[in-house]
Amino acid sequence: MFSLSFFRNLMPYDVGPWWKYRHEVKEEMLRVGSKPGDILVRRGGAFLYGAFPFSDFICYLTNSKYSHAAMVIEVNSKDILIADVDQKGLRRQFFEEWTDDMRGNDFAVLRVNDPDIAVRAADNARKLIELDHGYDYGFAQRKNQECNFYCTELVCWSYMRAGLKLCDDTKIEDLPNWKSWMFPLAYLEGIDPRAGVWHVGSSKSGILSSPYLYVHAIMQKPKIQTKKPLKKELI
């Protein structure tokens, strides 16, 4: 079927404002000691049908400065590898690639206090990449690894399989800025508003409300602040 995405495909690829800083920021990430299992949260640059600013809408809907989450799965002296889910599906990316469509003034590196659990979660995410799933446009919470995933689901599911429930899910209709006029649009897209979803959120709900996480670093353009308390920094 003909789609507005046709017009998006005719346009040059639009990298975000972080793209020119990608090597510098990666070096800072290595300097502050990125580790497998670290959770990266940022504002994305995703569009639906080539026109609708989906990432901005998620930020509005969840009352959060961040729309997207991913996980560090491997770190060496030169590279950081990320497990990520975007509209192309679940894939492994170099950190520099992950910044291509990043928006916003900063992103956060979150870490759990138990390094063994973090390593197991990274292993779980790595195994999912090998299964090569697509993107879950229905935002249905999955109970096994044979299904498609969305970004925050990848993070929360990987940690849950490692023995740690980061946060509770939230019904879509209970998200902070959900409005009644959104119900027919959700059903039209095959999304059940009564379904529970994991989201980045804030100190009140979502990943950022987790008592098991702290902010290891806030990465900014071009400076960095480290070891900031989660509750004060990300409300």
C-alpha positions as semicolon CSV with decimal commas, in nm:
position;residue;x (nm);y (nm);z (nm)
1;M;0,000;0,000;0,000
2;F;0,117;0,353;-0,080
3;S;0,248;0,525;0,234
4;L;0,374;0,864;0,343
5;S;0,702;0,686;0,413
6;F;0,756;0,699;0,035
7;F;0,833;1,071;0,067
8;R;1,068;1,009;0,360
9;N;1,269;0,772;0,142
10;L;1,314;1,044;-0,117
11;M;1,482;1,275;0,135
12;P;1,855;1,267;0,228
13;Y;1,929;1,080;0,549
14;D;1,898;1,331;0,831
15;V;2,158;1,279;1,102
16;G;2,099;1,443;1,436
17;P;2,293;1,718;1,612
18;W;2,504;1,466;1,805
19;W;2,649;1,306;1,492
20;K;2,946;1,544;1,466
21;Y;3,035;1,478;1,831
22;R;3,011;1,099;1,804
23;H;3,385;1,019;1,831
24;E;3,444;1,271;2,109
25;V;3,148;1,141;2,311
26;K;3,258;0,780;2,264
27;E;3,600;0,867;2,407
28;E;3,429;1,025;2,708
29;M;3,217;0,712;2,749
30;L;3,532;0,501;2,755
31;R;3,699;0,742;2,996
32;V;3,419;0,721;3,254
33;G;3,427;0,341;3,238
34;S;3,130;0,213;3,039
35;K;3,044;-0,148;3,122
36;P;2,823;-0,424;2,979
37;G;2,473;-0,391;3,123
38;D;2,480;-0,010;3,131
39;I;2,147;0,134;3,017
40;L;2,155;0,433;2,784
41;V;1,849;0,659;2,767
42;R;1,809;0,942;2,518
43;R;1,565;1,138;2,307
44;G;1,535;0,971;1,968
45;G;1,459;1,097;1,621
46;A;1,206;0,838;1,502
47;F;0,925;0,922;1,260
48;L;0,617;0,718;1,170
49;Y;0,494;0,723;0,811
50;G;0,783;0,951;0,732
51;A;0,616;1,251;0,893
52;F;0,486;1,193;1,248
53;P;0,753;1,277;1,515
54;F;0,713;0,956;1,712
55;S;1,001;1,012;1,957
56;D;0,875;1,358;2,050
57;F;0,528;1,212;2,101
58;I;0,664;0,943;2,335
59;C;0,839;1,213;2,539
60;Y;0,511;1,405;2,563
61;L;0,301;1,098;2,641
62;T;0,531;0,976;2,919
63;N;0,621;1,323;3,050
64;S;0,990;1,249;3,003
65;K;1,288;1,417;2,840
66;Y;1,388;1,075;2,701
67;S;1,203;0,845;2,460
68;H;1,451;0,566;2,392
69;A;1,657;0,309;2,581
70;A;1,937;0,071;2,479
71;M;2,200;-0,142;2,651
72;V;2,579;-0,167;2,637
73;I;2,671;-0,529;2,564
74;E;3,045;-0,512;2,499
75;V;3,330;-0,271;2,574
76;N;3,695;-0,286;2,471
77;S;3,976;-0,031;2,454
78;K;3,846;0,120;2,130
79;D;3,477;0,044;2,090
80;I;3,143;0,028;2,269
81;L;2,879;-0,206;2,128
82;I;2,511;-0,143;2,190
83;A;2,203;-0,368;2,180
84;D;1,927;-0,152;2,036
85;V;1,579;-0,180;1,887
86;D;1,460;0,071;1,632
87;Q;1,226;0,065;1,333
88;K;1,470;-0,166;1,153
89;G;1,446;-0,421;1,432
90;L;1,679;-0,552;1,700
91;R;2,045;-0,509;1,615
92;R;2,396;-0,458;1,743
93;Q;2,544;-0,115;1,682
94;F;2,871;0,062;1,741
95;F;2,819;0,357;1,973
96;E;2,894;0,602;1,691
97;E;2,606;0,457;1,487
98;W;2,374;0,478;1,785
99;T;2,417;0,857;1,798
100;D;2,311;0,908;1,434
101;D;1,953;1,020;1,504
102;M;1,992;1,127;1,867
103;R;1,819;1,448;1,973
104;G;1,814;1,649;2,295
105;N;2,086;1,817;2,498
106;D;2,205;1,510;2,687
107;F;2,169;1,139;2,741
108;A;2,210;0,936;3,059
109;V;2,410;0,626;3,142
110;L;2,228;0,422;3,410
111;R;2,382;0,139;3,606
112;V;2,263;-0,127;3,850
113;N;2,448;-0,182;4,175
114;D;2,503;-0,554;4,113
115;P;2,768;-0,611;3,841
116;D;2,687;-0,983;3,810
117;I;2,325;-0,908;3,722
118;A;2,440;-0,644;3,472
119;V;2,664;-0,896;3,295
120;R;2,381;-1,152;3,278
121;A;2,144;-0,890;3,138
122;A;2,397;-0,797;2,869
123;D;2,431;-1,166;2,780
124;N;2,053;-1,193;2,747
125;A;2,042;-0,893;2,514
126;R;2,325;-1,038;2,307
127;K;2,136;-1,366;2,265
128;L;1,828;-1,178;2,147
129;I;2,032;-1,007;1,877
130;E;2,125;-1,348;1,740
131;L;1,753;-1,421;1,695
132;D;1,719;-1,108;1,477
133;H;1,375;-0,989;1,584
134;G;1,178;-0,708;1,426
135;Y;1,027;-0,402;1,594
136;D;0,711;-0,451;1,802
137;Y;0,475;-0,184;1,667
138;G;0,192;-0,320;1,885
139;F;0,386;-0,260;2,208
140;A;0,269;-0,592;2,347
141;Q;0,467;-0,707;2,649
142;R;0,646;-1,031;2,566
143;K;0,691;-1,330;2,789
144;N;0,945;-1,517;2,578
145;Q;1,230;-1,450;2,338
146;E;1,047;-1,569;2,026
147;C;0,866;-1,239;1,971
148;N;0,939;-0,889;1,846
149;F;1,056;-0,626;2,092
150;Y;1,050;-0,250;2,140
151;C;1,342;-0,059;2,291
152;T;1,255;-0,034;2,660
153;E;1,115;-0,386;2,650
154;L;1,455;-0,517;2,538
155;V;1,618;-0,354;2,841
156;C;1,358;-0,455;3,100
157;W;1,315;-0,808;2,962
158;S;1,691;-0,869;2,959
159;Y;1,719;-0,763;3,322
160;M;1,412;-0,957;3,426
161;R;1,563;-1,272;3,276
162;A;1,876;-1,193;3,476
163;G;1,671;-1,191;3,797
164;L;1,600;-0,821;3,845
165;K;1,270;-0,644;3,777
166;L;1,374;-0,286;3,711
167;C;1,025;-0,135;3,729
168;D;0,656;-0,208;3,689
169;D;0,488;-0,171;3,355
170;T;0,224;0,098;3,302
171;K;-0,099;0,071;3,106
172;I;-0,081;0,291;2,798
173;E;-0,405;0,461;2,897
174;D;-0,249;0,544;3,237
175;L;0,057;0,720;3,095
176;P;0,080;1,079;3,226
177;N;-0,041;1,265;2,916
178;W;-0,275;1,011;2,760
179;K;-0,591;1,177;2,625
180;S;-0,930;1,029;2,541
181;W;-0,902;1,129;2,174
182;M;-0,601;0,898;2,142
183;F;-0,810;0,579;2,187
184;P;-0,936;0,550;1,826
185;L;-0,591;0,629;1,687
186;A;-0,436;0,358;1,904
187;Y;-0,691;0,096;1,794
188;L;-0,641;0,201;1,431
189;E;-0,269;0,121;1,469
190;G;-0,342;-0,213;1,638
191;I;-0,234;-0,091;1,984
192;D;-0,434;-0,189;2,292
193;P;-0,441;0,111;2,533
194;R;-0,507;-0,128;2,821
195;A;-0,179;-0,310;2,759
196;G;0,109;-0,257;2,998
197;V;0,429;-0,106;2,857
198;W;0,774;-0,028;2,986
199;H;0,893;0,326;2,923
200;V;1,188;0,547;3,019
201;G;0,964;0,785;3,211
202;S;1,071;0,989;3,512
203;S;1,121;0,950;3,886
204;K;0,746;0,875;3,915
205;S;0,718;0,583;3,672
206;G;0,922;0,387;3,421
207;I;1,287;0,292;3,413
208;L;1,398;0,618;3,574
209;S;1,185;0,537;3,880
210;S;1,376;0,213;3,945
211;P;1,528;0,191;4,294
212;Y;1,795;-0,042;4,154
213;L;1,951;0,213;3,917
214;Y;2,175;0,511;3,963
215;V;2,308;0,761;3,711
216;H;2,665;0,673;3,627
217;A;2,703;0,968;3,389
218;I;2,513;1,245;3,216
219;M;2,666;1,299;2,874
220;Q;2,624;1,651;2,741
221;K;2,748;1,851;2,445
222;P;3,038;1,896;2,494
223;K;3,085;1,837;2,868
224;I;3,009;1,555;3,107
225;Q;2,887;1,536;3,465
226;T;2,927;1,214;3,660
227;K;2,785;1,039;3,962
228;K;2,472;1,253;3,993
229;P;2,183;1,125;4,210
230;L;1,901;0,985;3,998
231;K;1,616;1,154;4,181
232;K;1,765;1,503;4,157
233;E;1,903;1,480;3,806
234;L;1,626;1,323;3,601
235;I;1,295;1,436;3,746
